[in-house]
Amino acid sequence: MPTPLVWSVPSGIVERGEGQWEAAQRETIEEAGSLPRDMNPVGLHVTTSPSVAFATYFVILTPAAARAWRPRLNWESSAGGWFSLEDPPEPLHPGMHETLNVARRISSG
């Protein structure tokens, strides 16, 4: 169910015959227009509820790759940006709090 006017990451349903990593890439392309270059996957976190499972992939980008990536947002988004794990934008989508906690654990080693 969409939650309007909150910050989140590209996400969506895994299609039949599609792996989680492929779905994450497809959703990013659909929602941001392209993928950043030189992505290095470093973690996966799955959150489940009675009706659905959400998978979040964490990637590392070089600073040059992050600066070079120019997302082209689709109708699902009104803004986009890079933010630190310590100072995320508000309001966050409800599922992003747990996602950010996992990202902090991954980034601390």
Secondary structure, 3 states (H helix, E strand, C coil): CCCCCCECCCCCCCCCCCCHHHHHHHHHHHHHCCCCCCCEEEEEEEEECCCCEEEEEEEECCHHHHHHCCCCCCCCCCCCCCCCCCCCCCCECCCHHHHHHHHHHHHCC
